[in-house]
Amino acid sequence: MKKLIFILIITSIAVINAAAQQNAAEVTFNFARQSGSASNQFAVWIENSQGQFVKTLYATRWTANGGWSRRPTSIPVWVKQSGLSEVPHEMIDTVSGATPRTGVLTYVWDGTDIRGASVPAGDYVLIIEGNLRWENMVYCRAPFRLGQGVSSARVNVEYTGEAAAERSMIGGISVRVLR
């Protein structure tokens, strides 16, 4: 009986470790939903070190489902980098969702590109772009190296526009590299 319990514990640890190794990076941040229109839109994605789009982790549904064509100031960098106008609707549905409620959000990158192929070790950038209010934006970049073990990435945050009150929409950003 003791031998069986020991084997089950070792197997469980191996399964948990294998699952953790599949994920490449995760981002966690505080999201404070804003009142009013022309806000609360954001996207989280990965680019390689040459600035080429790799994969979207999340985008708010309104923009992803065509809101960008009605309001071109809605997360325009992500719209351009992702090639959104050329992406099949089915692929958009897999990464978009309703605007979340206020709280702590976490998005995980599995280390694959938009086609589902594993990417090689190397330098990548996790990006968050958000509309604070109309053309007032927050743009966050966290360069990291994949393939050198667990680490944290430094996040650079830039704001544009005059919406000081809405700057709390996205904050407390933490990026962890998991492999």
Contacts in CASP RR format, 6 or more apart in sequence:
PFRMAT RR
TARGET T0000
AUTHOR 0000-0000-0000
METHOD contacts of the structure
MODEL  1
MKKLIFILIITSIAVINAAAQQNAAEVTFNFARQSGSASNQFAVWIENSQ
GQFVKTLYATRWTANGGWSRRPTSIPVWVKQSGLSEVPHEMIDTVSGATP
RTGVLTYVWDGTDIRGASVPAGDYVLIIEGNLRWENMVYCRAPFRLGQGV
SSARVNVEYTGEAAAERSMIGGISVRVLR
20 178 0 8 1.000
21 178 0 8 1.000
21 179 0 8 1.000
22 110 0 8 1.000
23 108 0 8 1.000
23 109 0 8 1.000
23 110 0 8 1.000
23 111 0 8 1.000
23 178 0 8 1.000
23 179 0 8 1.000
24 109 0 8 1.000
24 110 0 8 1.000
24 111 0 8 1.000
24 119 0 8 1.000
24 146 0 8 1.000
24 177 0 8 1.000
24 178 0 8 1.000
24 179 0 8 1.000
25 46 0 8 1.000
25 108 0 8 1.000
25 109 0 8 1.000
25 111 0 8 1.000
25 124 0 8 1.000
25 126 0 8 1.000
25 144 0 8 1.000
25 146 0 8 1.000
25 153 0 8 1.000
25 175 0 8 1.000
25 176 0 8 1.000
25 177 0 8 1.000
25 178 0 8 1.000
26 106 0 8 1.000
26 107 0 8 1.000
26 108 0 8 1.000
26 109 0 8 1.000
26 175 0 8 1.000
26 176 0 8 1.000
26 178 0 8 1.000
27 44 0 8 1.000
27 57 0 8 1.000
27 106 0 8 1.000
27 107 0 8 1.000
27 126 0 8 1.000
27 128 0 8 1.000
27 142 0 8 1.000
27 173 0 8 1.000
27 174 0 8 1.000
27 175 0 8 1.000
27 176 0 8 1.000
28 104 0 8 1.000
28 105 0 8 1.000
28 106 0 8 1.000
28 173 0 8 1.000
28 174 0 8 1.000
28 176 0 8 1.000
29 104 0 8 1.000
29 105 0 8 1.000
29 128 0 8 1.000
29 170 0 8 1.000
29 171 0 8 1.000
29 172 0 8 1.000
29 173 0 8 1.000
29 174 0 8 1.000
30 103 0 8 1.000
30 104 0 8 1.000
30 105 0 8 1.000
30 168 0 8 1.000
30 170 0 8 1.000
30 171 0 8 1.000
30 172 0 8 1.000
31 42 0 8 1.000
31 100 0 8 1.000
31 102 0 8 1.000
31 103 0 8 1.000
31 104 0 8 1.000
31 105 0 8 1.000
31 169 0 8 1.000
31 170 0 8 1.000
31 171 0 8 1.000
32 102 0 8 1.000
32 103 0 8 1.000
32 168 0 8 1.000
32 169 0 8 1.000
32 170 0 8 1.000
33 40 0 8 1.000
33 99 0 8 1.000
33 100 0 8 1.000
33 101 0 8 1.000
33 102 0 8 1.000
33 169 0 8 1.000
34 40 0 8 1.000
34 132 0 8 1.000
34 133 0 8 1.000
34 166 0 8 1.000
34 169 0 8 1.000
38 71 0 8 1.000
38 73 0 8 1.000
38 74 0 8 1.000
38 131 0 8 1.000
38 133 0 8 1.000
38 134 0 8 1.000
39 131 0 8 1.000
39 132 0 8 1.000
39 133 0 8 1.000
39 134 0 8 1.000
39 166 0 8 1.000
39 169 0 8 1.000
40 60 0 8 1.000
40 99 0 8 1.000
40 131 0 8 1.000
40 169 0 8 1.000
41 60 0 8 1.000
41 62 0 8 1.000
41 63 0 8 1.000
41 74 0 8 1.000
41 75 0 8 1.000
41 99 0 8 1.000
41 130 0 8 1.000
41 131 0 8 1.000
42 58 0 8 1.000
42 59 0 8 1.000
42 60 0 8 1.000
42 75 0 8 1.000
42 128 0 8 1.000
42 129 0 8 1.000
42 130 0 8 1.000
42 131 0 8 1.000
42 169 0 8 1.000
42 170 0 8 1.000
43 56 0 8 1.000
43 58 0 8 1.000
43 59 0 8 1.000
43 60 0 8 1.000
43 63 0 8 1.000
43 64 0 8 1.000
43 75 0 8 1.000
43 78 0 8 1.000
43 82 0 8 1.000
43 127 0 8 1.000
43 128 0 8 1.000
43 129 0 8 1.000
43 130 0 8 1.000
44 56 0 8 1.000
44 57 0 8 1.000
44 58 0 8 1.000
44 59 0 8 1.000
44 107 0 8 1.000
44 126 0 8 1.000
44 127 0 8 1.000
44 128 0 8 1.000
45 53 0 8 1.000
45 54 0 8 1.000
45 55 0 8 1.000
45 56 0 8 1.000
45 57 0 8 1.000
45 59 0 8 1.000
45 78 0 8 1.000
45 81 0 8 1.000
45 82 0 8 1.000
45 126 0 8 1.000
45 127 0 8 1.000
46 54 0 8 1.000
46 55 0 8 1.000
46 57 0 8 1.000
46 109 0 8 1.000
46 111 0 8 1.000
46 124 0 8 1.000
46 125 0 8 1.000
46 126 0 8 1.000
46 127 0 8 1.000
47 53 0 8 1.000
47 54 0 8 1.000
47 81 0 8 1.000
47 124 0 8 1.000
47 125 0 8 1.000
47 127 0 8 1.000
48 54 0 8 1.000
48 119 0 8 1.000
48 123 0 8 1.000
48 124 0 8 1.000
48 125 0 8 1.000
49 122 0 8 1.000
49 123 0 8 1.000
49 124 0 8 1.000
49 125 0 8 1.000
49 143 0 8 1.000
51 81 0 8 1.000
51 125 0 8 1.000
53 81 0 8 1.000
53 82 0 8 1.000
53 83 0 8 1.000
53 114 0 8 1.000
54 113 0 8 1.000
54 114 0 8 1.000
54 119 0 8 1.000
54 124 0 8 1.000
55 109 0 8 1.000
55 111 0 8 1.000
55 112 0 8 1.000
55 113 0 8 1.000
55 114 0 8 1.000
55 116 0 8 1.000
56 78 0 8 1.000
56 82 0 8 1.000
56 95 0 8 1.000
56 114 0 8 1.000
57 95 0 8 1.000
57 107 0 8 1.000
57 108 0 8 1.000
57 109 0 8 1.000
58 95 0 8 1.000
58 96 0 8 1.000
58 97 0 8 1.000
58 107 0 8 1.000
59 75 0 8 1.000
59 78 0 8 1.000
59 82 0 8 1.000
59 92 0 8 1.000
59 95 0 8 1.000
59 96 0 8 1.000
59 97 0 8 1.000
60 75 0 8 1.000
60 96 0 8 1.000
60 97 0 8 1.000
60 98 0 8 1.000
60 99 0 8 1.000
61 96 0 8 1.000
61 97 0 8 1.000
61 98 0 8 1.000
61 99 0 8 1.000
62 74 0 8 1.000
62 99 0 8 1.000
63 74 0 8 1.000
63 75 0 8 1.000
63 78 0 8 1.000
63 79 0 8 1.000
64 84 0 8 1.000
64 92 0 8 1.000
64 95 0 8 1.000
64 96 0 8 1.000
64 97 0 8 1.000
65 92 0 8 1.000
65 96 0 8 1.000
67 74 0 8 1.000
68 74 0 8 1.000
68 75 0 8 1.000
68 76 0 8 1.000
68 79 0 8 1.000
68 84 0 8 1.000
73 131 0 8 1.000
73 134 0 8 1.000
73 135 0 8 1.000
74 131 0 8 1.000
75 129 0 8 1.000
75 130 0 8 1.000
75 131 0 8 1.000
77 127 0 8 1.000
77 129 0 8 1.000
77 139 0 8 1.000
78 84 0 8 1.000
78 127 0 8 1.000
78 129 0 8 1.000
79 85 0 8 1.000
84 92 0 8 1.000
91 114 0 8 1.000
109 126 0 8 1.000
111 118 0 8 1.000
111 119 0 8 1.000
111 146 0 8 1.000
112 118 0 8 1.000
112 119 0 8 1.000
113 119 0 8 1.000
119 146 0 8 1.000
121 145 0 8 1.000
121 146 0 8 1.000
121 147 0 8 1.000
121 148 0 8 1.000
122 145 0 8 1.000
122 146 0 8 1.000
122 147 0 8 1.000
123 143 0 8 1.000
123 144 0 8 1.000
123 145 0 8 1.000
123 146 0 8 1.000
124 143 0 8 1.000
124 144 0 8 1.000
124 145 0 8 1.000
124 146 0 8 1.000
125 141 0 8 1.000
125 142 0 8 1.000
125 143 0 8 1.000
125 144 0 8 1.000
126 141 0 8 1.000
126 142 0 8 1.000
126 144 0 8 1.000
126 153 0 8 1.000
126 175 0 8 1.000
127 139 0 8 1.000
127 140 0 8 1.000
127 141 0 8 1.000
127 142 0 8 1.000
128 138 0 8 1.000
128 139 0 8 1.000
128 140 0 8 1.000
128 170 0 8 1.000
128 173 0 8 1.000
129 137 0 8 1.000
129 138 0 8 1.000
129 139 0 8 1.000
129 140 0 8 1.000
130 137 0 8 1.000
130 138 0 8 1.000
130 139 0 8 1.000
130 169 0 8 1.000
130 170 0 8 1.000
131 137 0 8 1.000
132 138 0 8 1.000
132 159 0 8 1.000
132 163 0 8 1.000
132 166 0 8 1.000
132 167 0 8 1.000
132 169 0 8 1.000
133 163 0 8 1.000
133 166 0 8 1.000
134 163 0 8 1.000
135 160 0 8 1.000
135 161 0 8 1.000
136 159 0 8 1.000
136 160 0 8 1.000
136 161 0 8 1.000
136 162 0 8 1.000
136 163 0 8 1.000
136 166 0 8 1.000
137 159 0 8 1.000
137 160 0 8 1.000
137 161 0 8 1.000
138 157 0 8 1.000
138 158 0 8 1.000
138 159 0 8 1.000
138 167 0 8 1.000
138 169 0 8 1.000
138 170 0 8 1.000
139 157 0 8 1.000
139 158 0 8 1.000
139 159 0 8 1.000
139 160 0 8 1.000
140 155 0 8 1.000
140 156 0 8 1.000
140 157 0 8 1.000
140 158 0 8 1.000
140 170 0 8 1.000
140 173 0 8 1.000
141 155 0 8 1.000
141 156 0 8 1.000
142 153 0 8 1.000
142 154 0 8 1.000
142 155 0 8 1.000
142 156 0 8 1.000
142 173 0 8 1.000
142 175 0 8 1.000
143 153 0 8 1.000
143 154 0 8 1.000
144 151 0 8 1.000
144 153 0 8 1.000
144 175 0 8 1.000
144 177 0 8 1.000
145 151 0 8 1.000
145 177 0 8 1.000
146 177 0 8 1.000
146 179 0 8 1.000
147 177 0 8 1.000
147 179 0 8 1.000
148 177 0 8 1.000
149 177 0 8 1.000
149 178 0 8 1.000
149 179 0 8 1.000
150 176 0 8 1.000
150 177 0 8 1.000
150 178 0 8 1.000
150 179 0 8 1.000
151 176 0 8 1.000
151 177 0 8 1.000
152 174 0 8 1.000
152 175 0 8 1.000
152 176 0 8 1.000
152 177 0 8 1.000
153 175 0 8 1.000
153 176 0 8 1.000
153 177 0 8 1.000
155 173 0 8 1.000
155 174 0 8 1.000
155 175 0 8 1.000
157 171 0 8 1.000
157 173 0 8 1.000
159 167 0 8 1.000
END
